[in-house]
Amino acid sequence: MNKIPPPTEFQMLGGDVDTSPRPQLLQLAVLSLAITLSLLILWFSTKSVILVGSCSAAIIAAAGLIQYFRGGRTADNRQVLSVPDWSITHAATQSSNAAIAISDRAGRLVCANDHFTMAFPGLKAPPDLGVDDASRVALVEAGRAAWRDGSAGINAVRKEGRSYSVKVARAGAADEYLLWRLETLERLGIESRAIELISGRIGRAMSSSGVMAVAVGPDGRVRSANAAFALRATGAGVETTSGQLFGDFVRMDEKGSVYFEREGRNGLPIRLLHIPLNQNAAEGAALLLAVDEEGATVDRGLALAHVEQLLSTLPLGLALVDRDGRFLFANDAFARVLDVEPTKLPPYPADLVISEDKGAVLDSIRRYGSGSMTSGDIAIRLKERPDEVIALSIAGVRGLGDAAVLLGLKDNSEEIILKRQVAQQTKMESIGQLAGGVAHDFNNILTAIIGYCDLMLLRHQPGDSDYDDIQQIKNNSNRAASLTRQLLAFSRQQTLRPQILQLANVVADVSSLLKRLLGATVRLEVHHGRNVGAVRADPGQLEQVIINLGVNARDAMPKGGVVHISTAAVSQGEVSAMGGESLPVGDYVQLSVEDSGFGIPKENLSKIFEPFFTTKEIGNGTGLGLSTVYGIVKQSGGFIFADSKPGQGTRFDIFLPVHHGEAAASEIAKRELYKPKDLWGSGRILIVEDEDMVRAVAERALVRQGYVVETASDGEQALELFADGKRYDLVVSDVVMPNLDGPSMARQLRENYGEIRLLFMSGYAEEQLRETISLDNVSFLAKPFSVQQIAEAVHDALAKDG
């Protein structure tokens, strides 16, 4: 069923018509009085009975005629308006490919085309279409908006795996109906799209201009053809070509000219334009366009216009050039691959590539433009992306006027971006491993330097000639230790002390310091969003992140400007709407730092997080600021993105996952609360360390505190000492050692000798080590450490278990 009986009454715009006799009688009385007065004036003026009688008769006849025609027309109008003819509406909507329905104010379906009744059985008006709950709610809201505003729309509603876009508008003489239009959302393959174009209006237009078009599948059989090709190839309709081998319809002579097999030797030669529909131009589906060779009657200019229209609809990057290598046409996909505006393409394709590839492009265009109709690929590098090699497909064409060569580029921008991200991530991971290894070795050296400085300072008092020199050595060593911490932060191996906190509080705590660092010419603006959740991170490290980004923003604005810091809540739905794969779906807190500086060039944007990369002058930066930021964010479980355009400023967006749960004090924070005053102790300590200088410093530091200390150079030597019957109150061990590492040694000791107290010392992150070691009741000491710090760590480790 397609037509639904209409409502019993059809209301006119402006409300009900007043059909009461009172206004009509009043009008009649006024008209009669006017006629009487006119006749009296005529009588007193002429005193002629005949003249007055004639005028009266004429007036009465005219009134009768007017009433007759008025009454008939009113009756006809009322008859037309009282019953709307929905069959006309139904016939008008049948030509549309969309599902169209009309509903009244009561929500009843009064008319629908066949597409609607087939897609939504049951003769129900929206929103009762059998869609999911979310789509039904969207349809209800759209209907309300249309009644209120006149029109509304929905991007997509779903029903049984299919998606529809919806447009709804008020309609009717009194706006008493809603017109619903639902169009199917489909993604057609390139081959399907080509078949649809050939069999549709474009194919018919090409036929009328003498352009033959045929779609060929990967097996070489015809998938679709227009009427012009079918008539020349078979002498019949298009249905005779479907499923036939394309090679059965054409032949080639010894000169390479192509003819239709049906026309024999007396046929006209044709020119074929081969457009591959997949990446492999030699095999697979293709679109073939054919025109008569020179001497034929085809209007080549009109044919070229139709070909350009067809090429503009295809998702492949395609362009036509003449024999001199000048652009004649390029579709939007071609310009999109090149990352330029279609109107800003240079006159020659060779101007798009680097200088080393220009000669190859020009030679290929001349060769394919003047030779036989062949095709091939050449590797090129674009000026805008000289580090990337892409394939340029070139094919010779004939019979299209000045067009001699067809160029093709694959739109692989998403693939390129993904490859860049993978390569960048791999490079950053490799650099991080290198940085972590270098920092570990430096920490051992700095531990020895700082330790020996502490031991020497114990023998010198302030004012001694050597005291200041030793203090200077220690200060420089601490500066070097700060650099190694930055390297460890980048490689995500530093020791963090995470807490449950609000980002707004961290920003507030660091704002005063940041204002002083920005100076008088740079203004700081802070904005906090609503309902921002808590995060779990190290507040000190987050402050360093904000300060590093703020200082970089200041350096990007030498003449002054604005630094804007904001926080906001980002829900799972908002993350999904972003459409990116680099940010997993979840709830986040966003921290943004934006400046109005000179921006970052595109070629440097992918390198800014690499350690030691800097665009500042020599001596003005170490290149570790942003790499430290990157490492802190990543080690905190977050994500950081940079967006910048030269001359328009830079924006850094940091996404930290929302912490769900109670804010409990961490074990590290509890340990920091306890600071013993008396570090003297007694007991037997075993130090296991492969670095001689670190082992010596640790030994001397603990002996000074009253402990009995023995040492071992690796895990195997430590096991031998236990095997000889020696026992210790605490084992202080490095983590990474040759032969037998610290965790493996610790497991064997506990398996053989019970619950032994352990204190591990390492330059790597404590959380990372705890996951790797997987041992309970273990203390940790970060390198580099001072004499005071190792004494405190040993004292705490012994006191923890009693």
C-alpha positions in Angstrom: 0.0 0.0 0.0 1.4 3.4 -1.0 -1.4 5.9 -0.4 -3.0 6.4 3.0 -6.6 7.9 3.3 -6.4 11.6 4.3 -8.0 13.1 7.3 -11.7 13.8 7.1 -11.2 17.6 7.0 -8.6 19.8 5.2 -8.0 23.0 7.1 -7.1 26.2 5.3 -4.4 28.6 6.4 -5.8 31.3 8.7 -8.2 29.1 10.7 -11.9 28.2 10.0 -13.8 30.2 7.4 -16.8 32.2 8.9 -19.9 30.9 7.0 -22.5 32.6 9.2 -25.2 34.8 7.3 -24.8 37.9 9.5 -21.9 39.5 7.5 -23.5 38.7 4.2 -26.9 40.4 5.2 -25.0 43.5 6.3 -23.2 43.7 3.0 -26.5 43.2 1.1 -28.2 46.0 3.1 -25.4 48.5 2.4 -25.4 47.6 -1.3 -29.2 47.9 -1.5 -29.2 51.4 0.1 -26.5 52.5 -2.3 -28.5 51.3 -5.3 -31.7 53.0 -4.0 -29.9 56.4 -3.5 -28.5 56.2 -7.0 -31.9 55.5 -8.5 -33.5 58.4 -6.6 -30.8 60.8 -7.8 -31.4 59.6 -11.3 -35.2 60.2 -11.0 -34.9 63.7 -9.6 -32.4 64.6 -12.3 -34.3 63.2 -15.4 -37.9 62.6 -14.2 -37.8 59.6 -16.7 -39.5 56.4 -15.6 -38.1 54.5 -18.5 -34.5 55.4 -17.8 -34.8 54.6 -14.1 -36.5 51.3 -14.8 -33.8 50.3 -17.4 -31.0 51.0 -14.9 -32.8 49.0 -12.2 -33.2 46.0 -14.5 -29.5 46.2 -15.6 -28.3 46.3 -12.0 -30.5 43.3 -11.0 -29.2 41.3 -14.1 -25.6 42.1 -13.3 -26.0 41.1 -9.7 -27.6 37.8 -10.7 -24.7 37.0 -13.1 -22.1 37.8 -10.5 -23.8 35.7 -7.9 -24.1 32.8 -10.3 -20.4 32.7 -11.3 -19.2 33.5 -7.7 -21.3 30.7 -6.3 -20.1 28.1 -8.8 -16.4 29.1 -8.4 -16.7 29.0 -4.5 -18.3 25.7 -4.6 -15.6 24.4 -6.9 -12.9 25.8 -4.7 -14.4 24.3 -1.6 -14.7 21.0 -3.4 -11.0 21.1 -4.4 -9.8 22.3 -1.0 -11.8 20.0 1.0 -10.3 16.8 -0.3 -6.5 16.9 -1.1 -5.5 14.5 -3.9 -2.7 12.4 -2.5 -2.3 10.4 -5.6 -0.5 13.4 -7.3 1.8 13.7 -4.3 2.5 10.0 -4.4 3.3 10.1 -8.1 5.6 13.0 -7.6 7.6 11.3 -4.9 8.1 8.1 -6.9 10.8 9.6 -9.0 13.1 10.2 -6.0 15.6 7.5 -4.8 14.9 8.6 -1.2 12.3 7.2 1.1 9.6 10.0 1.4 6.7 10.1 3.8 4.2 12.8 4.9 2.6 12.8 8.4 0.0 15.1 10.0 -0.1 16.8 13.3 -1.6 13.7 14.9 1.5 11.7 13.9 -0.4 9.7 11.3 1.1 8.7 7.9 -1.0 10.2 5.1 1.3 9.5 2.1 4.5 7.6 1.3 6.4 6.5 -1.8 7.4 2.9 -2.6 10.9 3.3 -1.3 9.5 4.2 2.2 7.0 1.4 2.4 9.6 -1.2 1.4 12.3 0.1 3.7 9.9 0.6 6.7 7.0 -1.8 6.5 4.0 -1.3 8.7 2.7 2.0 7.4 3.9 3.9 10.4 5.0 7.5 10.4 8.3 8.5 12.0 9.5 7.9 14.7 7.7 4.5 14.7 10.0 3.0 12.0 11.5 0.1 14.0 14.8 1.9 14.5 17.1 1.6 17.6 16.4 3.6 20.7 18.9 6.3 20.0 17.6 6.8 16.4 14.0 6.9 17.7 14.9 9.7 20.2 16.7 11.6 17.4 13.6 11.3 15.1 11.3 12.6 17.9 13.6 15.6 18.5 13.8 16.3 14.8 10.0 16.2 14.5 9.6 18.7 17.3 12.3 21.0 15.9 10.5 20.9 12.5 7.1 21.9 14.0 8.9 24.6 15.9 11.5 26.0 13.4 10.2 24.8 10.1 12.9 22.2 9.3 15.4 19.9 10.9 17.9 17.2 10.0 19.7 14.1 11.4 23.1 12.9 10.2 22.3 9.2 10.6 19.7 6.8 12.0 20.1 3.1 12.0 17.7 0.2 11.1 18.8 -3.4 10.7 22.4 -2.5 9.8 21.6 0.3 7.4 22.1 4.0 8.0 19.8 6.8 6.7 20.2 10.6 6.7 17.0 12.4 7.6 15.6 15.8 6.6 12.2 16.9 7.8 10.2 20.1 7.0 6.8 21.6 7.6 4.5 21.5 4.5 1.0 22.2 3.4 -1.1 25.3 2.9 -1.4 25.8 6.7 1.9 24.0 7.6 -0.2 21.2 9.0 2.0 18.3 7.6 5.6 17.1 8.0 7.5 16.0 5.0 10.1 13.3 5.8 13.0 12.5 3.5 15.3 9.5 4.4 18.3 8.8 2.2 20.4 5.6 2.4 24.1 6.2 3.4 26.3 3.7 1.5 29.9 3.5 0.7 30.3 2.2 -2.9 33.4 0.6 -4.2 35.2 2.3 -7.0 34.1 -0.4 -9.4 30.5 -0.2 -8.3 30.7 3.6 -8.7 32.0 3.3 -12.2 29.2 0.9 -13.1 26.6 3.2 -11.7 28.0 6.2 -13.6 28.1 4.3 -17.0 24.6 3.0 -16.6 23.2 6.3 -15.4 22.8 9.8 -16.7 26.5 10.4 -17.4 26.7 7.3 -19.5 23.7 8.4 -21.5 25.2 11.9 -22.0 28.4 10.3 -23.3 26.4 8.1 -25.6 24.6 11.1 -27.1 28.0 12.7 -27.8 29.6 9.6 -29.3 31.7 8.7 -26.3 31.7 4.9 -25.6 32.2 3.8 -22.0 32.5 0.3 -20.6 33.5 -1.0 -17.1 35.6 -4.2 -17.2 36.0 -6.5 -14.2 39.2 -8.2 -13.0 38.4 -11.2 -15.2 38.2 -9.1 -18.3 34.5 -9.4 -18.6 32.2 -6.4 -19.2 30.4 -5.3 -16.1 28.5 -2.4 -17.6 28.4 -0.5 -20.9 26.6 2.5 -22.3 24.4 2.5 -25.3 27.0 3.9 -27.7 29.5 1.1 -26.9 26.8 -1.7 -27.1 25.6 -0.4 -30.5 29.0 -0.4 -32.0 30.2 -3.6 -30.4 27.1 -5.8 -30.9 24.5 -3.8 -32.9 22.0 -4.4 -30.0 21.2 -3.1 -26.5 23.5 -2.9 -23.5 22.1 -6.2 -22.1 24.0 -8.1 -24.8 27.4 -7.0 -23.6 27.1 -7.9 -19.9 29.3 -10.8 -18.8 31.1 -11.0 -22.2 34.8 -10.8 -22.6 35.9 -7.3 -23.7 38.6 -8.8 -25.9 35.9 -10.5 -28.0 34.6 -7.1 -29.1 37.8 -5.5 -30.4 40.8 -6.4 -32.4 44.2 -4.8 -33.1 46.0 -4.6 -36.5 49.8 -4.8 -37.1 50.1 -1.0 -36.6 48.6 -1.1 -33.1 45.2 0.5 -34.2 42.1 -0.8 -32.4 38.9 -1.7 -34.2 35.6 -3.2 -33.3 35.5 -6.9 -34.4 31.9 -6.6 -35.6 32.7 -3.8 -38.1 35.5 -5.8 -39.9 38.1 -4.2 -42.1 35.9 -1.4 -43.1 35.3 -0.1 -39.6 36.7 3.1 -38.1 39.7 2.9 -35.8 39.0 3.9 -32.2 41.1 5.3 -29.4 40.9 3.7 -25.9 41.4 5.6 -22.7 42.2 3.0 -20.0 41.5 4.1 -16.4 42.5 1.4 -13.8 40.1 1.2 -10.8 42.6 -0.3 -8.4 46.3 0.0 -7.5 47.5 -2.5 -10.0 47.1 -0.8 -13.4 48.0 -4.0 -15.4 45.4 -6.2 -13.8 42.0 -5.8 -12.1 38.9 -3.7 -12.8 39.2 -0.9 -15.3 37.1 1.9 -16.9 37.5 2.1 -20.7 36.5 5.2 -22.7 36.5 4.9 -26.5 36.2 7.5 -29.2 36.7 7.4 -33.0 40.1 8.0 -34.3 41.0 11.1 -36.5 38.6 11.4 -39.4 35.5 10.5 -37.2 32.7 12.8 -36.6 32.9 13.0 -32.8 33.1 16.5 -31.3 36.3 16.0 -29.4 35.9 19.1 -27.3 32.5 17.9 -26.1 33.9 14.4 -25.5 36.7 15.8 -23.4 34.3 17.8 -21.3 32.3 14.6 -20.6 35.5 12.7 -19.8 36.6 15.5 -17.3 33.1 15.3 -15.7 33.5 11.6 -15.3 37.1 11.9 -13.9 36.0 14.5 -11.4 33.6 12.0 -9.8 36.2 9.3 -9.3 38.1 9.0 -5.9 41.3 8.4 -7.8 43.8 11.2 -8.3 43.6 11.8 -12.0 44.8 14.6 -14.3 45.0 15.2 -18.1 48.1 16.9 -19.7 49.0 17.8 -23.3 52.0 16.6 -25.2 54.0 19.6 -23.9 53.4 18.5 -20.3 50.9 21.2 -19.4 48.0 20.6 -17.2 44.6 20.5 -18.9 42.5 19.1 -16.1 43.0 17.7 -12.6 40.2 16.4 -10.3 40.0 17.2 -6.6 41.5 13.9 -5.5 44.6 14.7 -7.5 45.0 18.0 -5.7 44.3 16.4 -2.4 47.1 13.9 -2.8 49.4 16.8 -3.4 48.0 18.8 -0.5 47.3 21.9 -2.6 44.2 23.7 -3.6 42.9 22.6 -7.1 43.0 26.2 -8.3 46.7 26.6 -7.2 48.2 23.8 -9.2 51.3 24.9 -11.2 51.0 24.9 -15.0 53.3 21.9 -15.4 53.4 18.6 -13.4 57.2 18.8 -13.3 56.9 21.8 -11.1 55.4 19.6 -8.3 58.5 17.4 -7.9 62.0 18.0 -6.7 64.6 19.2 -9.2 66.2 15.7 -9.5 62.9 14.2 -10.7 61.8 16.9 -13.1 63.7 15.4 -16.1 62.2 11.9 -15.5 58.6 13.3 -15.4 59.1 15.4 -18.6 60.6 12.5 -20.5 57.9 10.1 -19.5 55.1 12.6 -20.5 56.7 13.1 -24.0 57.2 9.4 -24.5 53.7 8.3 -23.5 52.2 11.3 -25.2 53.7 10.6 -28.7 54.0 6.8 -28.7 51.5 4.0 -28.6 48.8 3.8 -25.9 50.7 2.2 -23.1 51.0 2.9 -19.4 53.6 2.7 -16.6 54.6 4.0 -13.2 57.6 6.1 -12.2 58.8 6.9 -8.6 58.8 10.6 -7.8 59.4 12.9 -4.7 57.2 15.9 -4.2 58.7 19.3 -3.3 56.5 19.5 -0.2 57.4 16.0 0.9 60.9 15.3 -0.4 61.5 12.4 2.0 58.6 10.3 0.6 58.6 8.4 -2.6 55.3 8.0 -4.3 54.2 6.3 -7.6 53.0 8.4 -10.5 51.0 6.4 -13.1 51.3 7.6 -16.7 49.2 6.5 -19.6 48.9 7.7 -23.2 45.5 8.6 -24.5 44.1 9.5 -27.9 41.0 11.0 -29.4 40.5 13.6 -26.7 41.7 16.7 -28.5 44.8 18.2 -26.8 44.8 15.6 -24.0 47.7 13.2 -24.6 48.6 11.8 -21.2 46.6 10.7 -18.2 48.4 11.0 -14.8 47.3 9.1 -11.7 48.2 9.5 -8.1 46.8 7.3 -5.3 45.3 9.2 -2.4 47.3 7.5 0.4 47.4 10.4 2.8 45.9 8.4 5.7 48.4 5.6 5.0 51.3 8.1 4.9 50.1 9.6 8.2 49.9 6.2 9.8 53.4 5.3 8.5 54.8 8.5 9.9 53.2 7.9 13.3 54.6 4.3 13.4 58.0 5.5 12.3 58.0 8.4 14.7 56.9 6.1 17.6 59.6 3.5 16.7 62.2 6.2 16.5 61.1 7.7 19.8 61.2 4.3 21.5 64.7 3.6 20.2 66.0 7.0 21.3 64.3 6.4 24.6 66.1 3.1 25.1 69.4 4.7 24.2 68.8 7.7 26.5 67.8 5.3 29.4 71.0 3.3 28.9 73.2 6.4 28.8 71.5 7.9 31.8 72.0 4.6 33.8 75.7 4.7 33.1 76.0 8.4 33.9 74.1 7.8 37.2 76.7 5.3 38.3 79.5 7.8 37.6 77.6 10.7 39.3 76.8 8.5 42.3 80.6 8.0 42.8 81.4 11.7 42.3 78.6 13.0 44.6 79.5 10.3 47.2 83.2 11.1 47.3 82.3 14.9 47.5 80.1 14.1 50.5 82.9 12.1 52.2 85.4 14.9 51.5 83.1 17.6 52.9 82.9 15.6 56.1 86.6 16.2 56.6 86.5 19.9 55.6 84.7 22.7 57.3 83.3 25.9 55.7 86.1 28.3 55.3 88.7 25.7 54.4 90.6 26.4 51.1 89.2 23.1 49.6 85.7 23.3 50.9 84.4 25.7 48.2 86.0 23.7 45.4 84.5 20.4 46.6 81.1 22.1 46.9 81.4 23.4 43.4 82.2 19.9 42.1 79.1 18.6 43.9 76.9 21.3 42.5 78.0 20.6 39.0 77.4 16.9 39.6 73.9 17.7 40.7 73.3 19.7 37.5 74.5 16.7 35.5 72.2 14.5 37.5 69.3 16.8 36.5 70.2 16.2 32.9 70.1 12.5 33.3 66.7 12.8 35.0 65.5 14.6 31.9 66.8 11.8 29.7 65.1 9.2 32.0 61.9 11.3 31.9 62.0 11.1 28.1 62.6 7.3 28.1 59.8 7.0 30.8 62.2 5.4 33.3 62.4 8.1 36.0 61.1 7.7 39.5 57.6 9.3 39.9 55.7 9.9 43.1 52.1 9.9 41.8 49.2 11.3 43.8 45.5 11.8 43.2 45.1 15.5 42.3 43.2 18.1 40.4 44.9 19.7 37.5 43.4 23.1 38.3 45.2 23.0 41.7 48.5 22.2 40.0 48.0 25.1 37.5 47.2 27.4 40.4 50.3 26.4 42.3 52.6 27.1 39.4 50.9 30.2 38.0 52.8 32.7 40.3 56.2 31.2 39.3 55.2 31.0 35.6 54.1 34.7 35.6 57.6 35.7 36.7 59.2 33.5 34.1 57.0 34.9 31.3 58.0 38.5 32.0 56.2 41.8 31.6 55.5 41.5 27.9 53.7 38.2 28.0 50.2 37.9 29.6 49.1 34.7 31.2 45.4 33.6 30.9 44.0 30.7 32.8 40.6 29.0 32.2 39.2 25.9 33.9 36.3 23.9 32.6 33.5 22.3 34.7 33.2 18.8 36.1 36.9 18.1 35.5 37.9 14.8 37.1 40.9 13.9 39.2 44.1 12.4 37.7 46.9 10.3 39.2 50.3 11.9 38.5 53.3 13.3 40.1 52.5 17.0 40.9 56.1 18.1 40.8 56.5 16.6 37.3 53.3 18.2 36.1 54.5 21.5 37.3 57.7 20.9 35.3 55.5 20.1 32.2 53.6 23.4 32.6 56.8 25.5 33.2 58.6 23.9 30.2 55.6 24.6 27.8 55.2 28.1 29.2 58.9 29.0 28.8 58.8 27.7 25.2 55.8 29.8 24.5 57.5 32.9 25.9 60.6 32.3 23.7 58.2 32.0 20.7 56.9 35.6 21.4 59.9 37.9 21.6 57.7 40.9 21.2 55.1 39.8 23.7 51.8 38.0 23.5 49.4 35.8 25.4 49.9 32.3 26.9 46.5 30.6 27.5 46.3 27.6 29.8 43.1 25.7 30.1 41.7 22.5 31.6 38.6 20.7 30.4 36.8 17.3 30.8 36.7 15.1 27.7 34.2 12.3 27.7 34.3 9.0 25.9 31.8 10.3 23.3 33.9 13.3 22.6 37.0 11.1 22.1 35.0 8.9 19.7 33.9 12.0 17.8 37.5 13.1 17.3 37.9 10.1 15.0 41.6 9.5 15.7 43.2 6.2 16.5 46.1 7.6 18.5 43.8 8.4 21.5 42.1 5.4 23.0 38.4 5.9 23.9 38.0 6.8 27.5 37.4 9.7 30.0 40.3 12.2 30.0 41.3 15.5 31.6 42.7 17.9 28.9 45.4 20.4 29.7 46.0 22.9 26.9 48.8 25.4 26.6 48.5 27.8 23.7 50.5 30.8 22.6 50.3 33.5 20.0 53.8 33.3 18.8 55.5 32.7 15.4 54.6 29.0 15.3 56.6 25.9 14.4 57.4 25.1 10.7 55.8 21.9 9.3 59.1 20.2 8.8 60.0 20.6 12.4 56.7 19.7 14.0 57.4 15.9 13.9 60.8 16.4 15.6 60.1 18.7 18.5 59.8 15.9 21.1 63.2 14.4 20.2 66.0 14.9 22.8 68.6 17.6 21.9 66.5 18.9 19.0 66.2 22.6 19.2 65.7 25.6 16.9 67.2 28.0 19.4 70.6 29.5 19.0 73.6 27.7 20.3 73.9 28.2 24.1 70.2 29.1 24.5 68.7 25.7 25.1 69.6 22.0 25.6 66.8 20.6 23.5 65.6 18.5 26.4 62.6 20.6 27.5 59.9 19.1 25.2 61.4 15.6 25.3 61.1 15.8 29.1 57.5 16.9 28.8 56.8 14.0 26.4 58.4 11.4 28.7 56.5 12.7 31.8 53.2 12.6 30.0 53.7 9.2 28.6 55.0 7.8 31.9 51.9 9.2 33.6 49.7 7.2 31.1 48.7 10.3 29.1 49.0 11.6 25.5 50.4 14.8 24.1 49.7 16.4 20.7 51.1 19.6 19.1 49.4 21.7 16.5 51.0 24.7 14.9 50.9 26.9 11.9 53.7 29.5 11.1 52.5 32.9 12.2 49.5 31.6 14.0 50.9 30.3 17.3 51.3 26.8 18.8 48.9 24.7 20.9 49.9 21.7 23.0 47.1 19.4 24.2 47.8 16.9 27.0 45.2 14.2 27.8 45.5 12.4 31.1 43.1 9.6 32.0 40.6 10.3 34.7 41.3 8.4 37.9 38.3 6.4 39.2 38.6 5.4 42.8 39.4 6.8 46.2 42.5 9.0 46.7 44.7 6.9 48.9 48.2 8.0 49.9 50.9 6.1 48.1 53.5 4.1 49.7 56.2 6.5 48.5 54.4 9.4 50.0 54.1 7.6 53.4 57.8 6.8 53.3 58.7 10.5 52.7 56.9 11.5 55.8 59.3 9.6 58.0 62.7 11.4 58.3 64.8 9.8 61.0 67.0 12.1 63.0 69.5 9.5 64.2 70.9 7.5 61.3 73.4 5.5 63.4 72.7 1.8 63.3 74.1 -1.7 63.9 73.9 -4.8 61.8 75.5 -6.6 59.0 75.1 -5.2 55.5 76.0 -6.9 52.2 76.5 -4.5 49.2 76.2 -6.1 45.8 77.4 -3.8 43.0 79.4 -4.4 39.8 80.7 -0.8 39.6 83.7 -0.5 41.9 83.5 3.2 42.5 79.8 3.0 43.5 80.4 0.0 45.7 83.3 1.8 47.5 81.2 4.9 48.1 78.3 2.9 49.5 80.6 0.9 51.7 82.4 3.9 53.3 79.1 5.7 53.8 77.5 2.8 55.7 80.7 2.0 57.7 80.6 5.6 59.0 77.1 5.0 60.3 78.2 2.0 62.4 77.3 -0.9 60.2 79.4 -4.0 59.5 79.7 -4.0 55.7 80.8 -6.6 53.2 80.7 -6.3 49.4 80.2 -8.5 46.4 80.8 -7.6 42.7 77.9 -9.6 41.3 75.0 -11.8 42.3 77.0 -15.1 42.0 79.6 -13.9 44.5 76.8 -12.8 46.9 75.3 -16.4 46.7 78.7 -17.8 47.5 78.9 -15.7 50.7 75.6 -17.0 51.9 76.6 -20.5 50.9 79.7 -20.1 53.2 77.3 -19.6 56.1 77.4 -15.8 56.3 74.2 -14.0 57.1 73.2 -10.4 56.8 70.5 -8.1 58.2 70.1 -6.3 54.8 71.2 -6.9 51.2 71.8 -3.7 49.2 72.0 -4.6 45.6 72.1 -3.1 42.1 69.5 -4.3 39.7 71.4 -4.6 36.4 74.6 -6.6 36.8 76.5 -9.1 34.6 76.3 -12.8 35.2 73.5 -12.8 37.7 71.3 -9.7 38.1 69.9 -8.4 41.4 66.3 -9.7 41.1 67.4 -13.2 40.1 69.8 -13.3 43.0 67.1 -12.1 45.4 64.7 -14.8 44.4 67.3 -17.5 45.0 68.2 -16.0 48.4 64.6 -16.0 49.6 64.0 -19.5 48.3 67.1 -20.9 50.2 67.4 -18.6 53.2 63.9 -17.3 54.0 62.6 -13.7 54.0 65.7 -11.6 53.6 65.5 -7.8 53.7 66.3 -6.2 50.3 67.2 -2.7 49.2 67.6 -2.2 45.4 69.4 0.8 44.0 69.0 1.7 40.3 68.7 4.7 38.0 65.5 3.3 36.5 62.0 4.1 37.6 60.8 2.5 40.8 57.3 1.5 39.4 58.9 0.0 36.3 61.3 -2.0 38.4 58.6 -3.2 40.9 56.6 -4.7 37.9 59.8 -6.3 36.5 61.1 -7.6 39.8 57.7 -8.9 41.1 59.1 -9.3 44.7 57.3 -8.3 47.8 58.8 -6.4 50.8 61.5 -4.6 48.7 62.9 -1.1 49.3 64.2 1.1 46.6 67.0 3.8 46.3 67.3 5.9 43.2 70.7 6.7 41.7 72.5 9.0 41.9 72.4 9.2 45.7 74.4 11.0 48.3 75.9 9.6 51.5 73.0 11.0 53.5 70.4 9.4 51.2 71.9 5.9 51.3 72.2 6.1 55.1 68.5 7.1 55.3 67.4 4.3 52.9 69.3 1.6 54.8 67.9 2.9 58.1 64.3 2.8 56.7 64.7 -0.6 55.2 65.9 -2.1 58.5 63.2 -0.3 60.5 60.4 -1.3 58.2 60.4 -5.0 59.3 61.1 -4.3 62.9 
